[in-house]
Amino acid sequence: MNEEQFFHGLLQDFPQLEGLHAEHVEFYEEFLSHVFLADVVRWAVSLFSEAGQGSTGEAIGLRLINFIEDAYVHGDCAVRELIRVSFVENLPYSGQGGFRIHEHLTGNLRRIFGER
């Protein structure tokens, strides 16, 4: 999976991101993959900050984490680096809002999160 396939799948599986994507392209006048994925992290963190356990928001966040983990496993080097630098590195640290997201990281994401 390359970056184009990754983002196509992301926007297809998470139509809630369409508005964020449109705002991103309008603001930057182009698509900046690292910046957009950092925006996605903030959106995901907000799902875990605002949503209670078992909520629809948390379920969407869990699906997103699974999507990102799968993309890391099946992605090319550029996708793996994108996920490492723009997703995991932008996750909140202990004591920050939305830190609860880290409890749901699996596999490679959990390992990378632990290395930062």
C-alpha positions in Angstrom: 0.0 0.0 0.0 1.4 3.4 -1.0 0.4 6.8 0.4 -2.2 7.5 -2.2 -3.9 4.1 -1.4 -3.6 4.8 2.3 -5.3 8.1 2.2 -8.0 6.9 -0.3 -8.8 4.1 2.1 -8.8 6.4 5.1 -11.2 8.8 3.6 -13.4 6.0 2.2 -13.6 4.2 5.6 -14.0 7.3 7.6 -16.3 9.7 5.9 -16.3 11.8 9.0 -12.9 13.1 7.8 -14.2 14.6 4.6 -14.8 18.0 6.1 -11.3 18.0 7.8 -9.8 17.0 4.4 -11.6 19.8 2.6 -10.5 22.4 5.1 -6.9 21.1 4.9 -6.8 21.4 1.1 -8.5 24.8 1.1 -6.1 26.2 3.8 -2.8 24.8 2.3 -4.0 24.9 -1.3 -2.6 21.4 -1.7 -2.6 18.1 0.2 0.2 17.7 2.7 0.1 14.1 3.9 2.1 14.6 7.1 0.1 17.6 8.2 -3.2 16.0 7.4 -2.4 12.8 9.3 -1.4 15.0 12.3 -4.9 16.6 12.0 -6.4 13.1 12.0 -4.6 12.3 15.2 -6.1 15.4 16.9 -9.5 14.3 15.6 -8.9 10.8 17.0 -7.7 12.0 20.3 -10.8 14.2 20.6 -12.9 11.1 20.2 -11.3 9.5 23.2 -11.3 12.8 25.2 -15.0 13.5 24.6 -16.5 10.0 24.3 -17.1 7.7 27.1 -16.2 4.0 27.1 -18.5 2.1 24.8 -19.6 5.2 22.9 -20.0 5.6 19.2 -17.1 8.0 19.2 -14.8 5.5 20.9 -15.9 2.8 18.5 -14.9 5.0 15.6 -11.6 5.7 17.3 -10.9 2.0 17.7 -11.7 1.4 14.1 -9.3 4.1 13.1 -6.5 2.6 15.3 -7.1 -0.8 13.6 -7.0 0.9 10.2 -3.7 2.6 11.0 -2.2 -0.6 12.4 -3.2 -2.5 9.3 -1.8 0.2 7.1 1.5 0.0 9.0 1.7 -3.7 8.4 0.7 -3.6 4.7 2.2 -0.2 3.8 5.3 0.6 2.0 8.3 2.3 3.7 6.7 5.8 3.1 3.4 4.8 4.7 5.2 3.3 7.7 7.3 6.4 8.1 4.2 8.6 7.8 2.5 6.7 10.5 5.5 6.7 12.8 6.2 10.5 12.4 2.8 12.0 11.9 0.5 9.6 13.8 2.3 8.1 16.7 4.6 11.1 17.4 1.5 13.3 17.7 -0.3 11.2 20.2 -0.7 12.8 23.6 1.7 12.2 26.5 0.7 11.1 29.9 -1.3 13.8 31.7 -2.5 15.3 28.4 -6.1 15.2 27.3 -7.0 12.2 25.2 -4.1 10.1 26.6 -6.5 7.3 27.0 -6.1 6.6 23.3 -2.8 4.8 24.1 -4.7 2.1 26.0 -6.1 0.9 22.7 -2.9 0.9 20.6 -1.9 -2.6 19.4 1.0 -4.3 17.8 3.3 -1.9 15.9 1.6 1.2 17.1 2.0 0.2 20.8 5.7 -0.6 20.2 6.4 2.6 18.4 4.5 4.6 21.1 6.7 2.9 23.7 9.9 3.9 21.9 9.2 7.6 21.7 
